[in-house]
Amino acid sequence: MSTGRKNLPPTPNTQSWVIMILLTIILGTLYLSRTSSTIPISEHRFETMLLRGEVQEVVLIVNRNIVEVKVKPEVLAKEPYKSEREQQGYPMTMGKQTPVYTFRTPSVRVFNDNFKALEAQIAPEKKIGYTTQEPYDIASLINWGFGAFLLVGFWFLMRRMVGGGPGGQIFNIGQSRAALFDAEKSVKVTFADIAGLHEAKEEVMEIVEFLKNPERFTKLGGKIPKGALLIGPPGTGKTLLAKAVAGEAGVPFFSLSGSDFVEMFVGVGAARVRDLFNRAKGKAPCIIFIDEIDAVGRSRGRGQMPGANDERENTLNSLLVEMDGFATDSGVIILAATNRPDVLDQALLRPGRFDRQISLDKPDIVDREAILKVHIKALQLAPDVDAAKLAAQTPGFAGAELANICNEAALIAARRYKQSVDMADFQDAIDRVIGGLEKKNKIISPQEKEIVAYHEAGHAVTGWFLEHTHPLVKVSIVPRGVAALGYAQYLPKEQFLYQTEQLLDELCMLLGGRAAEELAFGKISTGALSDLEQASKMAYSMVSIYGMNKKIGHISFHNPQQSEYNFTKPYSESTAKTIDEEVRDIIEKAYNHAKKLLQTKNRELETVAQALLTKEVIFQQGLEQMIGKRPYSSKEGKEVSPSEANRTEVIDATAPE
């Protein structure tokens, strides 16, 4: 006896049948309402009604030889009209609130002769005449088709509200919207198309091996992982890695977004989860990929009103049960991606649902070079393009940003009518991606330009003579982006840990621009807005997160699970006051240090500022010629030459509010 589900014959389209039935009912009702609102009379009675002056309107229906007679409203309250209305029970049809009396005439000519003879017996001021009408005039068409129009309009409105694609119709809104990729609809991306991410690729490639050759692992008693969660910043290749799994696995692959479960109707999200897993179990072994799972997998109860019924929580509960519930079947592997793992529910992250959490970090210099080589394959390159140099100039860039740089470089070269993409195009592309479009026509007054020049010179000179700051690449007062009037560009080192001395030197460099303004003009401007934001954030992190303050001690008040809209603090008011005082003291000391340094290097500050007013852009080599070599350059390793110069970190964007 088979326990499997029987293959049922395909059922007709229920939606089409329902629409046809409703349309037939509406049109039939309109027709019956029209015919039931008419009362047949004899021609003799019509003559009597006309001679008594009870008729309001006479209409002759041409080609049907039917005469419609409408009686005056004041006459309807009298007999025999009153009893006829009560006996018949006339419906309120569209455009006809009173009954119509009808009779048949032999022909139009006969009716015309008889009507003229009757009107001859009536006083001239009481004659009403008659009108002719085609069997189906505009009024009749409106009367018959208005209901059908409403029905069709309602149908299209519902299609637009819930989506017209598969699973978006009125009667199958609970069906999953997952796209299925199998042998007929395959994905062309493979692991060979992905550069870098070696550890992450090994993890997901092992999942593919589980599906292709499960006996290799299960013969030792192991079990196939039920799920893997891809975690990483935006642009690091989470979705691309899932596409490669789909292209390599050779099994059915269901792909959808976490927002596809969210719907305005109650219960739809949970129904779609159940439908998705039912489809997947029917094609097991298979893979389900849920992109941006944080849209449906947020922690339950966070930010919810007491007693509220959250539809998203019901959807999440259904997802938890399907992933590892009481009656879960094997053979379905879940892949999910998110860049916000801190907001996910803990029940979703436990082993048995997501057995593996695969972290995808931003690529290092070796991986960046490999990623750039993949993206520049399709470009017509000049001989001077070096992927290794570009990788060295782009620390902190994700894979998507590197792809964007390659595309922007090709567009810039095409805009300049070049036959190939050279290194200068890549340098301009990095400038544009980070700093924005160069504002060549932006009008700046000479006074503002001088302030910007001294501000950026302050950054450059301060960073040049501090031991633990990043090496300077170039400084510019060319306006870029929405409001940036200038920037100083540095090359950050590939490091993960920072000491207190490094952070303090970074604070001095950030405040060097405002210190230079005060020394040069005796006044300060709003141009240090971004500097102050970064300095305040860094100082508060040193005191309240990293435990780098003696008064507060080795304590961290950082809570990654705390919502950004939660205003409760894990410390007392007196501690908060102490934190504010220490932060203010740290920033004040850093500012005074920057001022003293610039006072001792006033000649260098003037030299750089005047050179910026003349040249607008100064590279590292030009700065060496003006103020000498950097005292601590030997400790920083190899510096970047002007030909390799490219902004990788914008320390300052001078912009008045």
N, C-alpha and C positions, 0 to 999 in steps of 0.2 A: 504493500500500500504506500503510495507516494505521499510524502509529507510536504512537498514543495507547493508553491502557489501555481494554480492552473493558469494556462494562457487563455485569458478571456478574449472573445471577439471584440474588435473595436466598436465602441459605441458611437452613435451619431453625434454631431456637434450640438450639444445641448443648448448652447447660447443661441445659435441660429434658429432652432426650433422655438425657443421661448419668444424670441423677437417676432417671428412670423405669427405665432398664436396671438400675441398681444396686439399686433397690427391688425389682424383680422377682427379681433373683438372690438377695437376702437372704431374701425371703418363700419362694421356692421351696426354698432350702436348708433353711430351718426346717421346711417341710412334709415334704421328703424325709427329713430327719433324724429326724423323729418317726415316719414310717411305717417307715423302715428299722430303727428300734429295737424293733419288735414282731415276734414270731415266732408264726405261726398254729399252733394245736394243735387236737386233737379234744376233744370234751366228755368222752370216756372217759378221756383222759389227765389232764384236769383233775380228774376224780373221784379218780384214783389219787394225784395230787399232794396233793390235799386230805386224803385218808385217811392218807397218810404223814406229814402235818404239815410239808410243805415250803412251804406257801403263807403269805405274810406279809400280803397285802392283796388283796381282791377288789373290783372296781369295775364296776358295771353301767351302761353308757352308754344312757340312756333314748332312745327313739325311733329308735335305730339297732340295738338288739338285739345289741350287742357287749359281751362281758365281757373286761375286762382283768385279768390275774392277775400279781401281783408276787411273786417267789420270795424267800425269806429269803437274806441275803447269805452265810451260812455254807454254804448248800447249793450255791451257784454253783460252788464249787471241786470239786464231785464230778461224776461222770459221770451222765447224758449232758449236763449243763448246761455243763461245761467245754469239751467239744468243740464244742458248738453256738456258744458265744461266740467261740472261736477261728476257727471256720469263717465266722461271720457278720461279725465285726469291728465291734462295736457302737460307734458314735460317742458322744462325751460331749456330749449335747444338754443344753439349759438345763433344769435341774430333773429330769433323768432320767439317772442314772449307771449304772443296771442295766437289762437287757432286760425287756420286758413281753411276756407270752404272752397271746394273744387267741384267742377262738373265738366263733362266732355261735350264738345261742340262738333257738328259734322265736318266743318271746314272753317278756315279763316275767313273766307268770303261770306259764308252764311252768318257767322258771328258778327262780322262787321256790319252787315245789313240790319240784323236784329238789334244790335246795340244802338245804331243811329236812330232806328224807329223808337226805341225806348227813350232815348235822350230828347227826342222831339216832344215827349210828354212832360219833360221836366223843365222847370224855370231855368233861364240861362245862367243865373248866378250859382245854381246848385249842380251844374254839370261837372263831372270829374274826369271823363274820358278814360282811356285805357292805354296801357303800354304793352309792348311786345318784348319777349325775352327768349334767347336761345336755350335749348335744353340744359347746356352746361356752360353757364356764364362764369365770370370771374368770382362772383360771390359764392356760387355753388362750389367751385373748385377750392376756395378758401375754407368753406364750411366742411368739405369732405377731407381736405388734406392737412388741416391744422393739427389734428391729433397725431397723424403720422409724422409730421414735422417735429412735434414735441418729443415723440418717442425716439426718432433718429438722433435728434440733438442731445437727448439725455444719454444715449448709448455712446456717442462720440465723446461727450464730456467725461463719462466714467473711464473711457479708454485713456484720455489724457491725464486724468487724476491718478490712475494706478499704473500707467505705462502700457504701451501697446505691444511690447515684446512678449516672448514666452514667459508664462507665469504672471503676466500683467493684466490679463483679461478680468472681467467682473467675476466670472465663475471659477477661475483657477488662480486667484490672487495668492493663495497659500502655497503655490508651487515654488520650488527653488529657482533662483535665477543663475545658478552656476553654469558656466560654460564648460562643455565636455570636450576634451582633447584625447583622441584615440588614434587608431591606425588610419582612419579615414580623414581625420582633421588633426594633423600632427604639428608639433612645434619644431622650428628649425634651429633653435638655439641649443648649443651643447656646452659641455664643460670646457671644450677647447676655445670657446669664444669669450671665456671669462679669465681675465688676468688677475694675478694676486689671489687673495682669500684662500690660501693654501689649506689652512686648518679647517675653515668652514667647508671647503669643497670636499675634503676627506670625510667629514662627518656626513654630509648629504649623499656623497657617493656610496658610502656604506649602506645607507638606507636603500638606494637603488639596487645594490648587491643583495640586500635582504629579499627584495621582491623578485629578482632574477634567479637567485640560487638560495632559497631559504634553508635547504638541507645542510648547507655548509655551516650554518650557525646553530640550527636547532638540534643537530645530532649530538652536540655537546651539552644540551639542556638549556640553551639560551632561548629567549623569546624575542620576537621582532618588536622593536620599539613602536609604541602606538602613536607617538607624535613628537615633533621637533619644532621649537620656537626660534625663529631667526630674530635676533635683537641687534640693533645698531642705529647710528645716527642716519638722518635722511641722506640718500644718495650713495650709500655704501654698497649697494648691489643685492639687497634682500630679494626683491621681486625678480631681478635678473637671475639669481641663483635658483629660484623656484622654477623659472622658465627652463633653465638647463635641466633640472630634474625631470620636468615634463618631456623634454626632448630626448633624454637618455633612458628613462625608466622602461619604456615599452609596455606600460600598463595604462588603463584609463586614468585621466587626470582631470579632476574637477577644480575649476578656478573661479573664485568670486571674492568680493570685498566684504568686510564686516558691515558696511553700511547697507548691503543688500538685504540684511535681515531686518533692518529698521523700517517700520511702516507706520502710517497714521492710524491704521485699524487695529483694534485690540485682538491679540492672539495670532496675528499674521506672522510675526517673527518666529514664534515657537513652531508654528505649522511649517514654515519654510525650513527650519532646522531639521524637523522630522522628515520632511520630504527629501531633503538633500541626502541624509544618511540612508534612507530607504533606497534611493537611486544608487548610492555608492555600494551598499551591501549587495545589490543585484549585479554589480559589475566587479565585485571583489575577486582578486586583489586589486586595489586601486589606491590613488592618492587624492586627498582633498587639500587644496591650498586656500587659506583664508588670509587675504591681504588686509593690512590695517585692522587687526583683530581688536584693538583697543576701542573701536567704535561700538562693539557689542560686549566686550569682556571687561568693562570697568568694574571696580570693586563695588559690591552690593552695599547699599545703605549710605554711600558717601554723598553728602549734599542733598539728601532726600528729605522731604517734609515728613513728620511723624504721621503714620497712618496712610500715607500715599501708596497707590498701587502703580509701580513703575513697570511699564511694558518692557523696557530693556532688561530688567531683572528677570522677568518671566522668560525672555528669549535666552538669557545666559543660563538660567536653570535648565532649560531644555537642552542647550548645548553641552552642559556638564554631564547630564544623564546620558546623552547619546555617545559622548566620548568615552566614558567609563562608568556606565550604570549597571543595573542589576542584570539586564539581559543583553549585554553588549556582545556582538559577534566580532570575530577577528578578521583580518584581511584588509582593513581600512586604516591607512596611515594618514595622520593629520600633519600638514605643514602650515605654519602661520608666521606672519611677519608683523613687527611693530617697532616703532622708535620711541615708545613710551611704556616700557615694562613696569615702571613704578606705579601706574594706575590700574594695572591688571589685578583681577581678583586672585587671592591666594589659592582658592580651590581649583582654579584653572591652571595654575603653574605647578601643581604637585605631580610627582611621578605617577604614571598610570594614565595621565592625560597627555602632558608634555614631558616625556622622559628625558629629553635633551633640550638644553637652552644653548643655542649656538650664537656666539657673539661675533659680530662683524664690525671691527673698528675701522677708523680711517686709515688708509694705506700708508706705509712708511715709504722711504725714498726708493727702495728696490721695487716695491709693488707699484708705486706711481710711475716709474719708468716702464714697467711692463704694461700698465694700463694705457699710457700714452702711445706706446708702440701699436697697440690694438686699434686705437682710434685714428692714428695718422696713416694707417694702411690705405685708406680710401682717398687720401689727399695727394695732390701733385706737389711734392716737396722740393724745396731748394736744397743744394748740397750743404748749406750751413746749419740746417736744422738738426739739433742734437737732443734726443729724448732724455739723456742723462742730465744735461744742463737744465732742461725744463723741469725735470723731477726735483732737482736741487733747489729750484726757485719757487716751488709750490708746496711747502710743508703745510700740513693741515687740510689739504684739499681732498675732498671725497671723489669717488669715481665719476659721479654725475657732473661735478664741477670741472673735472679734467676733460670730459667729453664736450662740455659746453665751451671750454677754451679752444679746443681743436676746431669746433664748428665756427666760433667767432673769428678765429684766425683765417679760416678759409673765406668767410664773408668779407673780412677786411681786405684781403688780397684781391678778391674779385672786385671790390669797390674801387680799388686802385688800378684796375686793369692789368694786373700782373699775370704772368704765365705760370707761376708757381708760388707756393706759400713759403716765405722765408722766416728767419728768426725774429726779425723786427715785427712781423705780423703777430707772432705768438706773444711777444712782449706787450704790444698794444692790446691784444685780446685779454691778457691777464689784468692789465690796468682797467680795462672796461668792465670785466666781470666783477672785480672787487670794488673799484672806486666809482663806477658809473661812466656815463658818456662824458667826454670832454666838452666843456662849455666854451667854445671858441668865441662866441659872440656875446658872452656875458659881460655887461658893462660894470666895472668896479672903479670907484673913485681912487685917485692917487693916495689919499689918506688911508683908505681901507687896505689898499694893496701894500702900503708900508707897514701897517699893523700886522697883516698876514705874514709878510716877509720876516719881521722880527720874531713873530710867534713861532714860525717853523724853524728859524735859525736857532731859537732857544731850545727847541727839541733836539735839533741836530747836535749842537755843541754840548748840551748836557749829557746826551747819550754817548757822545764821543769820548768824554773824559770820565765816565763812570765805569767801574770794573765789571759789574755783573749784568750790564745791559746787552741786548742783542746787537750784532753788527749792523751798522747803517748801510743801506743799499743806495737810496737816493732821497732827496728832499725836493719838493715841488710846491709852487704857489699857483699852478694852473687849476682853475676851477673844474670840478668834476661832480657828477651826480646831481642830486636835487639841490643841495645847499652847501656842499663842501667847497671851501675856497682854497684849500691847500692840504698837504699831508706830508708826513715823514714816513718813509718806508724802511722796515727793518727785516732782517732774515732770522726768524726764531730758530733755535736749536731743536733738534729732535730729542726732547727729554720729557719725562713724566713727573719728576719730583723737583720741587723748587725749595730752596732754603730761604731763611728770613732775609739774609743780605740781598739776595736776588730780588725779592719782592720790594724791598725798600728802595733799591736802585731803580726799579721799574716805576715806582711812585714818583721819585725825583724826576725821572725823564718825562713822565706824563705832565707834571706840574711845571716843567721847564719853559713851556710856551707862555703861560701866564706870568711867570717870574720875569721873562725877557720883556714882556709888554710893560710891566711896572718899572723895570729898570730903564727902559728906553724912553717911555713917555710919561712916567709918573702916574699912569692911569691903567685900568684894566677894562677889557671888553667882554662881550658875550661869546667870543670865539672859542673859549675854552670849555664849552658845554660838554662835548663828548669826553674831553680829558677828565673833567670833574666827575662825570658819571663812572668812568672806568676806575678812577682813583678811589672813589667812595666805595664802590663794590669790592675792590681789592682790599681796602683797609678793613671793612666789616668782615670779610672772609678771614683775614688774618686773626682778628680778635675773637669772633664768635664761632668760627668753623674749624680753623686749623690749630687753635690753641697756641698762638704765637705771641701772647701778651702776658706779662708777669702778673698784673693785677687780677685778670680773669682766670689765669692759670691754664692748665692743660685740660680744658673742657671744650667740648664741641656741642653746640646747640642745633646742629644740622639734623633735620628729620626729612628724609627723602619721601616719606609717605604723606607728609603734610601738604594739604592743598594750598595753592597760591592765593585762594580767596579766604583762607582760614586766618583770622587775625589774632588768634590766641598765641601767646609766646610761652616757650618752655622755661621761662625764668621770671624772676620777680621784677618789680618796678625799680628797685634799687640797683639790681644787676643791669637792667636796661639803661639806667642813667650812667652807670660805670662804663658800659660798652660805648655809649655815645661819647663820653668824655675821652676815652682812650682812642677812639677812632679820630676824633678831632685833634688830639695831641699828635698822633702818628702823621696825619696829613700836614699839620702845621710844621712839624719838624722836617718833613720831606720838602715842603715848600721853602723853608728857610735855608735848607741845605742847597737847594737848586739856586736860590738867589745868591748865596755866598760863592758858589762855584762859578756862576755867570759873572759876578763882580770881578773875580780873579781872572776870568777869561773874556773880559770885555772887548779887547781888541779882536779876538777871534769871532765874537758875536757880531760885531760891526762888519767885519770882513764878509762873513757868510750872508748877512742880511742884505748888504749892498750888492753882492754877487747874485742873490736871488732876484732882486729888483731888476737886474740887468738881463740875466739869463733865464730866469723863471724855474729852471730845473738844474740841479747839481747832483752829479753821481759821486760815488765813493772816491774814485780816483781824483776828481776835481777838488773834493774836500781835503784830501791828503796834501795836494799842492798848495792849498790856501792856509791850512792851520797845522800841517805836519801829520805824521803817522799817528794812529791811535795808540796810546800807551799800553793798552792791554790786548792788542791784536794778536800777539803771539799765543795768548791763552785761548783765543777763540778758534784757532785752527785757520784753515784756508779761507780767505775772504772772497767776496764776489766781485768780479771785475765789471766795469761799466757795460761791456758788451753782453754780460749775462744779467744785467740789472733788470729786475722786475719786481713789482710790489707783491709781497706775499703776506704782509701783515700791516694794516693801516693803523698806526698808533694814534693819529690825530686827524680829525676832519674839521678844520676851522670853519664855523658857520654861525653867523649871528642869528639869534632867534627872531 
